[in-house]
Each structure stands twice: as C-alpha cells, then as structure tokens.
Amino acid sequence: MLAILVAHAVAALLAPPLVRVMGRNAFLPLALVPLASLGWVVAHWGTEQRVQITWASTLSMDLDLRFDTLASIMCVLVLGIGALILLYCSRYFEDDEPRLGLFAAEMVAFAGAMFGLVVSDNMLLLYTFWELTSVLSFLLVGHYAERASSRRAATQALLVTTAGGLAMLVGIIVLGELAGSYNLSDVVATAPHGWLAGVAIVLVLVGALSKSAVVPLHFWLPGAMAAPTPVSGYLHAAAMVKAGIYLVARLAPGFADSPAWKPIVIGLGLASMILAGWRAFRAFDLKLILAFGTVSQLGFLTALVGTGSREAALAGIAMMIAHAMFKACLFMIVGIIDHATGTRDIRKLAHLGKAAPFLAVLAIMAASSMAGLPVFFGFVAKEAALESELVAVVLPEWARIVTTAGIVVGSILTLAYSIRFVWGAFGRKQLKRPSPAVEGMHAPGALLLTAPTILAFAGLAAGFAAPWIDHLISPYADTLPTDLAKPYHLALWHGFTLPLGLTAVVIAGGIALYLAHRTIARLRFEHPPLGNADRMYDATLRGMDTLSLRLTAFLQRGSLPLTQATILITLVLLPTTLMLFFGMSAMPATRPWDSVWQLAVGVIIVVAAITATVLRNRLGGVLVVGVTGYGLGVLFALQGAPDLALTQFLVETVTLVMFVLVLRKLPAEVDPSSVARSKPARALLGIVVGLAVAGLGAFAVVARSAEPVSVLLPDAAYYGGHGKNVVNVLLVDIRAWDTLGEISVLLVAATGVASLVFRTRRFGSAPRVADAPAAQLDALSSSNETTWLLGGDLIDPRHRSLILEVTTRLVFPTMMVLSVYFFFSGHNAPGGGFSGGLVAGLALVLRYLAGGRYELGEAVPIDAGKILGLGLTFAAGTALVSMFLGAPALSSAVLEVTLPVLGDIKVVTALFFDLGVYLIVVGLILDVLRSLGARLDAENVGETR
C-alpha cells in the first residue's frame, strides 16, 4: 500500500516533464501506474492487509492503513477507471493544450490521494487525504482558469466540500476521544453511544454528504461540469463523489442504529434521487443531464448503504460498481460528442446515431444499465435495491413503503432521462438531414473509444457474472445484520417477484414520462418549488460578506490604538470573569522580592515604563521601552536563567533596530492633540492589564494541583534529549513540533511584511557595490582613502562614521565566531540556533548601519528567501528523515565518532533541526534589513529598480 502511494506521488512529479517530452502520449505510461496498482489489489483480494507506522502517537497520528473487502472494491473503481481515464486523456487532449503537464500530474496525484483515503484506518489520516482530494478537485475543475465559469465552479466545489470537511473533522475528533482510538476499525467496533456521539455522527455525515453532493449540498456538482470531461468522468462519477458513500458504508455497521442516522441518510438520499432526477429530465446539456443524474444516483446509493441491513449494503455496493461503470462511460461519450461536434446541446444534435453508430451503441448500453434494464448490471443492482427495502426489518413498515415508493419514483425519472439522453444525442428528431454540428463532425479515433467501450461491455458482462461479483463483495455485506432467513444473493434472474413487477412499473412509467416531456415542458416549471440551491449559495456568500464587512467596520476602524485596546480589554475581562465566577482554589501567597537587586531592577523598569507614556519623541519612547526589555533580561539572569537572559537581550536589540528602521518614515514627535484626550483612559487600561496579568499568573500557580512538568525537564533533557541546556533541548527536541510550527509562521510573516514593502517583487538579494550608480562608482575608483567597508565609501560623507566602520571591520568576525560558538554549544550551555542566529543577525545589522545598503549586499550576496527556505528544509527534513529511519518524527539520535586529534565527538541529530532555526533567524533579519532598511534607503534617494 505504501508502495502504491509512493508510486503515484513519483508519477505526479514526473508527469510535467514527461508531457513536455511526449506530449499527450505521456498519459499512456502514466496510466500504467494505477493499472499496476490495480494488479496488486486483485492479487490480494479477499485478504486483510494492515500497515502500521508509528509517527506522532501522542497526537493519535500514526500512519495506520487497512485493506479489506470494502477498501478493495473502492480501489478497483479508483485505480481501474483511473487507468481508463488516463488512456482516454491521451486522445481527448491535443498536444497544445495549455497546462497539460500540470493536469496530468493532478490526475495521477488524485488517484493516489483517493487510494490513500480508502485504505486509511486512522481517521485523521483519512481526513488528510479527504481534504487533499478536495484541493486536487479544485485544481482540476479550474483547469480552464481563464474562464470565469471554471473559476467559480472550482471555488464553489472547494468551499462546499471543505466546509463539510471541517464539520467532519470535529465529529472525527469527538468520536476518536469517545472511543479511545482514532482508528476507524476500532470506532466502528466499539460504536460509542449517547447524545455526544450522536452529534459527532451528524457532523461526520455532513462531511460525507457534502462530498457526495447530496441535497441540500448538491449544487456544486452540476457547476463542476465546467471541468474537462475526463475530470467529470473520473472525479464526479467514479471516484471523489464516492468518498462520502464509502464513509457512510464504512460507518454503517456500527452507527446505523443511531437516532439521527436513518432520517438523515435515507431521507436526504431519496430527496436527492427524486429532485435531481427531475432536474436531469429537464436539462438540455448532455453533461448537465449526467451531472444531475449523478446527484440522483448518489442519493440512491446513500439511502441504500445507510439503511443498515445486509441486503441493502449488498445492493448499495453493487449499484456503486454499476454506477461507476455506466456513468464514467457516458461522460466519456459526451466528451467524444463534444470533441467531434463542438456542442453538447441536444437541441443542436440530430442524426448523430447514423453518423457514429458504434458510439450510439455504447451509449445505449451504458444508458440501459443506468436505467436498470435487463440484462445489464444496473438491473441486477436495482432489483437487489428494491428487494432489500421491501424486506428491511431495520425500518418500520411505513418507512419501508415510503422508501420503496421513493426508489420507484426515482427510477422512473432515471429511465426517463436515460431515454432523453440517448434520443437527444443520437436521435433523428423528425429532421430529414443531420444538424450542422453533426454534418461538420470528425470521426473519433479507436484509442479514444477504447475506454468507454471497455466500460460499456463490462456493464453488460457484469450482469451475467452477477453471482461471481456477489461472491467478491458479500464479505462486506455480511458485516451487517440480515433481514432474511436465507441471505439474498445477486443474480440476473430471481423469478417472477415483486421487485420484478416494480421494475415493469418503472419501465412503463419512465417511457410514459418521456413521451409526455413536451406536455411537461409546456407547463413551464420555471421556478423550483424548493428554490434554487445555487442562488441560495450566492445569497449565503453575499450575507457572509456583508456580515464580515460590518463586523470589520465595527472592530477595525483603521485605528491601531482602538484595535489594541479591544484586544487588551478582552484579555482583562474574559479570564478574570471566568476565574471569579468559577471559583479560585486559594489566595496566592506572594512576596515583593527575593533580593535588593530585583528591587533595583524593578524600580528602573517601572520608571522607564512611566517615562515612555509621557515622552513625545518617538525614538526616545522606543529607547525607554527597550530599557524595560533589558531589565526583564536582567531579572532572568538574577533568577538563574542565563539562556533566557541571553535570548531576551538579543531579541530586544533586534526589535529595537527594527523600530528605529521604521521610525525613519514617521514624524519625530507624536502630535499631542491626537492623544491628549485619551491619555487617562490609556493609563487606566495599562494599569488594569498589568494587574490582571500579574494576578492571573499568581492564581494560576496556586491552582496547580499536580507536580509541575518543569521538575521533570532536566532529566528529560539530559537522558532523552542528550543535552544539559533544558531550554535548548525543549525547543529542538521535547517540543520540536511547536518550534517547527512557530518558525513556519515566522517565515510566512516575514514574507508578508516584505511583500507589502516591495509590492512588485518579493525576493532578491540586497544591492551590491557593483550595482551602485556609475557616478558613485567613478568617485569610488578615484578615491585614495583607506577602505574599511566597501559600502561605506558610497555613503554621503555627512552621514558617514569612520569610527563605526573601523569598529565594524574588527568586531564583525568576532561576532560571527561567537554566533557559531552559541550554535554548537547551545545543547549543553547557554546559546543554541536561535541565539546564534540572533548574534549573526546583529552582526549583519552592524554591517548595514556602518556601510549602508550596498555593504549589506557585500556581506550576504544571497537572496534572503533562499536562506529562509533552506532553514525550513533543514527543520522539516529532520522530521522526515526520522520517519524514514523508522523513528518518530523529530526524534533525536546520538552520533558518536572518535577522531585522531579531536578525540571523542558526540553529535545529536537535533543539531540539524537547530541549524534550520539558525538559518531562518538569519534569513529573517536579512529580510528585514533588506525591506525596511535597504529598500527604504533606495526610496529616500529616489532610486528605482
């Protein structure tokens, strides 16, 4: 199973260059990947395969895969039809199709993601593949990105399925916590009950039904027909829309008896079958007929697999197989018609059956299976569906009658729109000669017809092979309770039974409904009685936009003080109110200070804070605020935390530099009229926030009932993380996941800030001396003065400091050596990648302040974005390498080696993660200097790029 996932990932990566070399013929070797994978599925049919890879066990994110009967059925559909669709693509597209390489990669990746979805036992892993299919569907539906209809359809599909997926995620977490396991097999086996489990099941069903386009979340599927026909034939007929059906089928053995299950699954399923069948009957676009027909059939499948009986499950799986074959075939036939005639409108097609008789035969065969006519597999499945609902003991008698009647009505509509599809596409329509579109058509090639031919004849052959198919799929159905003394089995002929009589009613009703279609059209059902779901979607989006605008206008009025005040007031009121109402365990016992040095530093911090509130000069205010930060670092040092003190000093210095760089663009002093009226309120808010934070911290310490984890950290750092510096080991080993997330956010924030400054081009290196204007370079070459810094010679003499340049020339190498020392020593002594990166960044700051923007380019002639990317690669790569070596992600190992001169050397693999942190910090500071420093310098002197 892992090999199949890896093979699809590799094929997706190779697809673009392969298409560039081979053109559309590249789809042929790409089709071999799902075809070979299908061979593995067939070879292991009837067995249960499991793969368990320990990853983040404490987060319940182990990679658990499970291959059983239900998974094997879905894999056949995903991989088999996927291979045929790729074969079809090799002749559907032309070599000059835009973005064909990306399309091929997305199709292969989608096949792999769907395979991963159906074999995932861990529900969180399943959800990951679930959302991956949504993203790939978005990309595939929006393939024609230049068309507004494609962009809208892709966005609509993504929003609906992702919103449903988020609801499903909440349900998954609740079920996992209730069951004590996130493995789907364990959850179904234990099946937690109660009102909370009922809510969780409803949330999971919301995700499943949105994915399978069941009413009222069905409207995205017809819109998605803006996608290329291979996408419709694969994602929206055989694969992605079946994900919801699969999940319902997977959960049914454990949760079909839940109170909310049957009303939702059966009720919405039958509503979808009837409403979408009616819409399909009235559509004129061949693709829309099939799209609404797909929604109708998906509702039918949902009702069957959700009934909760063996017979209904058997019928549902059989219908799912039949639907995948005939609907994928019909979509490909529509693609051939569109490809050959340039239209899909049945009003513009006449005599196509005479012009393309073989294509017409294929369409009749597939449509017959869709309509449930003998002797096709669709008939076998529909007979089983009618029988299962008639004898469904799990349903009350009235529910059995209503469900059976709903299936009969839906089947009548299915037969009617099947006839309309065939006659609309291939009939003569009382015209003596072919329509213009048919007259100008070109005959489809043999390779283009191969895939639909295989599927059409497979639907016919499966009807005769029904007993053999029953043997293959019944192991899943046997997991549900049976309603009969003698279990039902699939067969082409069961004798003269009530389901056969209902089939006769369906055939007669469908033919009669089709013959009355002109009369129905004259009744002009212009306004659907239940409204238009697509317009409701638009109205919902407009309402959300309006609400967000009004809420934003109320909370964010462009005033930074107002926004900050809102945040601080919430910080004060919310936790304080909760603490007062829900009780306090005890009053904290506090003491003012431990030593007179703490008192002295505290007094300095208080005086600096008060001074910052009365100073009008911006730079002075920033400096005294910096004093408070340095004072906090001194307190850390006095409390025996040199590592925190070092980090605090370095961060405060870098922050101070950033403030100074920004202040160059602001007036020197604050306008007193703008703050005069709000000074008392600001002072009061500041005092209240300070008291609240101090009080909450004190009460939090008192409220602790267990031994603090900090007591265990020294031993955990030394024996688990192989380091004596608890702070560094905590960052790069014990809580490395947190650090990885934080540096990722830091990278995104840096990219966003720099993008706002540069506006047009985000990445690039700082300018070097060679990039300076010619006049400055000429003056530099004629100068005989000693050059301490290359960039310094290009600074205006009025702003140049020779002492600073000489100092920088001497101090910069020392700072870089200190930076490297902090990096290597940080695991056992104060320092680490973060501190080392800050020191290296401050060395670059010094070069920039002494030599200007050109000196920054001479110091590091590398794009800051590349340094940031390399750092993230090292950090994330450490996690991946651990996994490939069979260890949990981000786990540390010790490498020991003895060298002739240096002796024993011990290296912890967390050092490579720390290297990533180091590079990201250096890249971030370089990015800040380039954007807030060099860029603003260039604007000040009027230079343009």
MOJOMO-V953604 format. One record per backbone hydrogen bond with DSSP energy under -0.5 kcal/mol. CO is the residue of the C=O (numbers start at 0). NH is the residue of the N-H. If there is no record, write none. Layout:
# MOJOMO-V953604
co:CO nh:NH
co:CO nh:NH
This chain:
# MOJOMO-V953604
co:0 nh:4
co:1 nh:5
co:2 nh:6
co:3 nh:7
co:4 nh:8
co:5 nh:9
co:6 nh:10
co:7 nh:11
co:8 nh:12
co:9 nh:13
co:10 nh:14
co:11 nh:15
co:13 nh:17
co:14 nh:18
co:15 nh:19
co:16 nh:20
co:17 nh:21
co:18 nh:22
co:21 nh:24
co:22 nh:25
co:23 nh:26
co:24 nh:27
co:24 nh:28
co:25 nh:29
co:26 nh:30
co:27 nh:31
co:28 nh:31
co:29 nh:32
co:29 nh:33
co:30 nh:34
co:31 nh:35
co:32 nh:36
co:33 nh:37
co:34 nh:38
co:35 nh:39
co:36 nh:40
co:37 nh:41
co:38 nh:42
co:39 nh:43
co:41 nh:44
co:43 nh:46
co:46 nh:48
co:48 nh:66
co:50 nh:64
co:51 nh:53
co:52 nh:62
co:54 nh:56
co:55 nh:58
co:55 nh:60
co:56 nh:59
co:60 nh:55
co:61 nh:63
co:62 nh:52
co:62 nh:64
co:63 nh:120
co:63 nh:121
co:64 nh:50
co:65 nh:67
co:66 nh:48
co:67 nh:71
co:68 nh:72
co:69 nh:73
co:70 nh:74
co:71 nh:75
co:72 nh:76
co:73 nh:77
co:74 nh:78
co:74 nh:79
co:75 nh:79
co:75 nh:80
co:76 nh:80
co:77 nh:81
co:78 nh:82
co:79 nh:83
co:80 nh:84
co:81 nh:85
co:82 nh:86
co:83 nh:87
co:84 nh:88
co:85 nh:89
co:86 nh:89
co:87 nh:90
co:87 nh:91
co:88 nh:92
co:93 nh:96
co:96 nh:99
co:98 nh:102
co:99 nh:103
co:100 nh:104
co:101 nh:105
co:102 nh:106
co:103 nh:107
co:104 nh:108
co:105 nh:109
co:106 nh:110
co:107 nh:111
co:108 nh:112
co:109 nh:113
co:110 nh:114
co:111 nh:115
co:112 nh:116
co:113 nh:117
co:114 nh:118
co:115 nh:119
co:116 nh:119
co:118 nh:65
co:120 nh:183
co:121 nh:125
co:122 nh:126
co:123 nh:127
co:124 nh:128
co:125 nh:129
co:126 nh:130
co:127 nh:131
co:128 nh:132
co:129 nh:133
co:130 nh:134
co:131 nh:135
co:132 nh:136
co:133 nh:137
co:134 nh:138
co:135 nh:139
co:136 nh:140
co:137 nh:141
co:139 nh:142
co:139 nh:227
co:142 nh:144
co:143 nh:146
co:146 nh:150
co:147 nh:151
co:148 nh:152
co:149 nh:153
co:150 nh:154
co:151 nh:155
co:152 nh:156
co:153 nh:157
co:154 nh:158
co:155 nh:159
co:156 nh:160
co:157 nh:161
co:158 nh:162
co:159 nh:163
co:160 nh:164
co:161 nh:165
co:162 nh:166
co:163 nh:167
co:164 nh:168
co:165 nh:169
co:166 nh:170
co:167 nh:171
co:168 nh:172
co:169 nh:173
co:170 nh:174
co:171 nh:175
co:172 nh:176
co:173 nh:177
co:174 nh:178
co:175 nh:179
co:175 nh:180
co:181 nh:122
co:182 nh:186
co:183 nh:187
co:184 nh:188
co:185 nh:189
co:186 nh:190
co:193 nh:197
co:194 nh:198
co:195 nh:199
co:196 nh:200
co:197 nh:201
co:198 nh:202
co:199 nh:203
co:200 nh:204
co:201 nh:205
co:202 nh:206
co:203 nh:207
co:204 nh:208
co:205 nh:209
co:206 nh:210
co:207 nh:211
co:208 nh:213
co:209 nh:212
co:213 nh:216
co:217 nh:220
co:217 nh:221
co:218 nh:222
co:219 nh:223
co:221 nh:224
co:222 nh:225
co:223 nh:226
co:227 nh:230
co:227 nh:231
co:228 nh:232
co:229 nh:233
co:230 nh:234
co:230 nh:235
co:233 nh:236
co:233 nh:237
co:233 nh:238
co:234 nh:240
co:238 nh:241
co:239 nh:242
co:240 nh:244
co:241 nh:245
co:242 nh:246
co:243 nh:247
co:244 nh:248
co:245 nh:249
co:246 nh:250
co:247 nh:251
co:248 nh:252
co:250 nh:253
co:250 nh:254
co:251 nh:255
co:254 nh:257
co:257 nh:260
co:257 nh:261
co:258 nh:262
co:259 nh:263
co:260 nh:264
co:261 nh:265
co:261 nh:266
co:262 nh:266
co:263 nh:267
co:264 nh:268
co:265 nh:269
co:266 nh:270
co:267 nh:271
co:268 nh:272
co:269 nh:273
co:270 nh:274
co:271 nh:275
co:272 nh:276
co:273 nh:277
co:274 nh:278
co:275 nh:279
co:276 nh:280
co:277 nh:281
co:278 nh:282
co:279 nh:282
co:283 nh:345
co:284 nh:288
co:285 nh:289
co:286 nh:290
co:287 nh:291
co:288 nh:292
co:289 nh:293
co:290 nh:294
co:291 nh:295
co:292 nh:296
co:293 nh:297
co:294 nh:298
co:295 nh:299
co:296 nh:300
co:297 nh:301
co:298 nh:302
co:299 nh:303
co:300 nh:304
co:301 nh:305
co:303 nh:306
co:308 nh:312
co:309 nh:313
co:310 nh:314
co:311 nh:315
co:312 nh:316
co:313 nh:317
co:314 nh:318
co:315 nh:319
co:316 nh:320
co:317 nh:321
co:318 nh:322
co:319 nh:323
co:320 nh:324
co:321 nh:325
co:322 nh:326
co:323 nh:327
co:324 nh:328
co:325 nh:329
co:326 nh:330
co:327 nh:331
co:328 nh:332
co:329 nh:333
co:330 nh:334
co:331 nh:335
co:332 nh:336
co:333 nh:337
co:334 nh:338
co:335 nh:339
co:336 nh:340
co:336 nh:341
co:337 nh:341
co:339 nh:441
co:343 nh:285
co:343 nh:345
co:344 nh:347
co:345 nh:348
co:349 nh:434
co:350 nh:354
co:351 nh:355
co:355 nh:359
co:356 nh:360
co:357 nh:361
co:358 nh:362
co:359 nh:363
co:360 nh:364
co:361 nh:365
co:362 nh:366
co:363 nh:367
co:364 nh:368
co:365 nh:369
co:366 nh:370
co:367 nh:371
co:367 nh:372
co:368 nh:371
co:372 nh:375
co:372 nh:378
co:375 nh:378
co:375 nh:379
co:376 nh:380
co:377 nh:381
co:378 nh:382
co:379 nh:383
co:380 nh:384
co:381 nh:385
co:382 nh:386
co:383 nh:387
co:384 nh:388
co:385 nh:389
co:386 nh:390
co:388 nh:391
co:390 nh:392
co:391 nh:394
co:395 nh:399
co:396 nh:400
co:397 nh:401
co:398 nh:402
co:399 nh:403
co:400 nh:404
co:401 nh:405
co:402 nh:406
co:403 nh:407
co:404 nh:408
co:405 nh:409
co:406 nh:410
co:407 nh:411
co:408 nh:412
co:409 nh:413
co:410 nh:414
co:411 nh:415
co:412 nh:416
co:413 nh:417
co:414 nh:418
co:415 nh:419
co:416 nh:420
co:417 nh:421
co:418 nh:422
co:419 nh:423
co:420 nh:424
co:421 nh:425
co:422 nh:426
co:425 nh:352
co:426 nh:350
co:426 nh:351
co:427 nh:430
co:434 nh:437
co:434 nh:438
co:435 nh:439
co:437 nh:440
co:444 nh:448
co:445 nh:449
co:446 nh:450
co:448 nh:452
co:449 nh:453
co:450 nh:454
co:451 nh:455
co:452 nh:456
co:453 nh:457
co:454 nh:458
co:455 nh:459
co:456 nh:460
co:457 nh:461
co:458 nh:376
co:458 nh:462
co:459 nh:463
co:460 nh:464
co:462 nh:465
co:464 nh:468
co:465 nh:469
co:466 nh:470
co:467 nh:471
co:468 nh:472
co:469 nh:473
co:472 nh:475
co:472 nh:476
co:473 nh:477
co:475 nh:478
co:476 nh:479
co:480 nh:309
co:484 nh:486
co:494 nh:496
co:496 nh:500
co:497 nh:501
co:498 nh:502
co:499 nh:503
co:500 nh:504
co:501 nh:505
co:502 nh:506
co:503 nh:507
co:504 nh:508
co:505 nh:509
co:506 nh:510
co:507 nh:511
co:508 nh:512
co:509 nh:513
co:510 nh:514
co:511 nh:515
co:513 nh:516
co:515 nh:519
co:516 nh:520
co:517 nh:521
co:518 nh:522
co:519 nh:522
co:520 nh:523
co:523 nh:525
co:525 nh:527
co:527 nh:530
co:530 nh:532
co:531 nh:535
co:532 nh:536
co:533 nh:537
co:534 nh:538
co:535 nh:539
co:536 nh:540
co:537 nh:541
co:538 nh:542
co:539 nh:543
co:540 nh:544
co:541 nh:545
co:542 nh:546
co:543 nh:547
co:544 nh:548
co:545 nh:549
co:546 nh:550
co:547 nh:551
co:548 nh:552
co:549 nh:553
co:550 nh:554
co:551 nh:555
co:554 nh:556
co:557 nh:559
co:558 nh:562
co:559 nh:563
co:560 nh:564
co:561 nh:565
co:562 nh:566
co:563 nh:567
co:564 nh:568
co:565 nh:569
co:566 nh:570
co:567 nh:571
co:568 nh:572
co:569 nh:573
co:570 nh:574
co:571 nh:575
co:572 nh:576
co:573 nh:577
co:574 nh:578
co:575 nh:579
co:576 nh:580
co:577 nh:581
co:587 nh:589
co:594 nh:598
co:595 nh:599
co:596 nh:600
co:597 nh:601
co:598 nh:602
co:599 nh:603
co:600 nh:604
co:601 nh:605
co:602 nh:606
co:603 nh:607
co:604 nh:608
co:605 nh:609
co:606 nh:610
co:607 nh:611
co:608 nh:612
co:609 nh:612
co:609 nh:613
co:610 nh:613
co:610 nh:614
co:615 nh:669
co:616 nh:620
co:617 nh:621
co:618 nh:622
co:619 nh:623
co:620 nh:624
co:621 nh:625
co:622 nh:626
co:623 nh:627
co:624 nh:628
co:625 nh:629
co:626 nh:630
co:627 nh:631
co:628 nh:632
co:629 nh:633
co:630 nh:634
co:631 nh:635
co:632 nh:636
co:633 nh:637
co:634 nh:638
co:635 nh:640
co:636 nh:639
co:640 nh:644
co:641 nh:645
co:642 nh:646
co:643 nh:647
co:644 nh:648
co:645 nh:649
co:646 nh:650
co:647 nh:651
co:648 nh:652
co:649 nh:653
co:650 nh:654
co:651 nh:655
co:652 nh:656
co:653 nh:657
co:654 nh:658
co:655 nh:659
co:656 nh:660
co:657 nh:661
co:658 nh:662
co:659 nh:663
co:661 nh:664
co:662 nh:665
co:667 nh:617
co:669 nh:671
co:670 nh:673
co:670 nh:674
co:671 nh:674
co:671 nh:675
co:674 nh:678
co:675 nh:678
co:677 nh:681
co:678 nh:682
co:679 nh:683
co:680 nh:684
co:681 nh:685
co:682 nh:686
co:683 nh:687
co:684 nh:688
co:685 nh:689
co:686 nh:690
co:687 nh:691
co:688 nh:692
co:689 nh:693
co:690 nh:694
co:691 nh:695
co:692 nh:696
co:693 nh:697
co:694 nh:698
co:695 nh:699
co:696 nh:700
co:697 nh:701
co:698 nh:702
co:699 nh:703
co:700 nh:703
co:707 nh:710
co:708 nh:711
co:708 nh:712
co:709 nh:713
co:711 nh:715
co:712 nh:716
co:713 nh:717
co:714 nh:718
co:714 nh:719
co:715 nh:719
co:715 nh:720
co:716 nh:722
co:723 nh:725
co:724 nh:728
co:725 nh:729
co:726 nh:730
co:727 nh:731
co:728 nh:732
co:728 nh:733
co:729 nh:734
co:732 nh:735
co:734 nh:738
co:735 nh:739
co:736 nh:740
co:737 nh:741
co:738 nh:742
co:739 nh:743
co:740 nh:744
co:741 nh:745
co:742 nh:746
co:743 nh:747
co:744 nh:748
co:745 nh:749
co:746 nh:750
co:747 nh:751
co:748 nh:752
co:749 nh:753
co:750 nh:754
co:751 nh:755
co:752 nh:756
co:753 nh:757
co:754 nh:758
co:757 nh:759
co:763 nh:863
co:766 nh:856
co:767 nh:770
co:768 nh:771
co:772 nh:776
co:773 nh:777
co:774 nh:778
co:775 nh:779
co:776 nh:780
co:777 nh:781
co:778 nh:782
co:779 nh:782
co:785 nh:787
co:788 nh:792
co:789 nh:792
co:790 nh:793
co:791 nh:794
co:795 nh:798
co:796 nh:799
co:799 nh:801
co:800 nh:804
co:801 nh:805
co:802 nh:806
co:803 nh:807
co:804 nh:808
co:805 nh:809
co:806 nh:810
co:807 nh:811
co:809 nh:813
co:810 nh:814
co:811 nh:815
co:812 nh:816
co:813 nh:817
co:814 nh:818
co:815 nh:819
co:816 nh:820
co:817 nh:821
co:818 nh:822
co:819 nh:823
co:820 nh:824
co:821 nh:825
co:821 nh:831
co:824 nh:827
co:824 nh:828
co:826 nh:724
co:831 nh:835
co:832 nh:836
co:833 nh:837
co:834 nh:838
co:835 nh:839
co:836 nh:840
co:837 nh:841
co:838 nh:842
co:839 nh:843
co:840 nh:844
co:841 nh:845
co:842 nh:846
co:843 nh:847
co:844 nh:848
co:845 nh:849
co:846 nh:850
co:847 nh:851
co:850 nh:854
co:851 nh:855
co:852 nh:856
co:853 nh:857
co:854 nh:858
co:855 nh:859
co:859 nh:861
co:862 nh:865
co:862 nh:866
co:863 nh:867
co:864 nh:868
co:865 nh:869
co:866 nh:870
co:867 nh:871
co:868 nh:872
co:869 nh:873
co:870 nh:874
co:871 nh:875
co:872 nh:876
co:873 nh:877
co:874 nh:878
co:875 nh:879
co:876 nh:880
co:877 nh:881
co:878 nh:882
co:879 nh:883
co:880 nh:884
co:881 nh:886
co:882 nh:885
co:887 nh:890
co:892 nh:908
co:893 nh:895
co:894 nh:906
co:896 nh:898
co:896 nh:904
co:898 nh:902
co:902 nh:898
co:904 nh:896
co:904 nh:906
co:906 nh:894
co:907 nh:910
co:908 nh:911
co:908 nh:912
co:909 nh:913
co:910 nh:914
co:911 nh:915
co:912 nh:916
co:913 nh:917
co:914 nh:918
co:915 nh:919
co:916 nh:920
co:917 nh:921
co:918 nh:922
co:919 nh:923
co:920 nh:924
co:921 nh:925
co:922 nh:926
co:923 nh:927
co:924 nh:928
co:925 nh:929
co:926 nh:930
co:927 nh:931
co:927 nh:932
co:928 nh:932
co:928 nh:933
co:929 nh:934
co:930 nh:935
co:932 nh:936
co:933 nh:937
co:934 nh:938
co:935 nh:939
co:936 nh:940
co:937 nh:942
co:938 nh:941
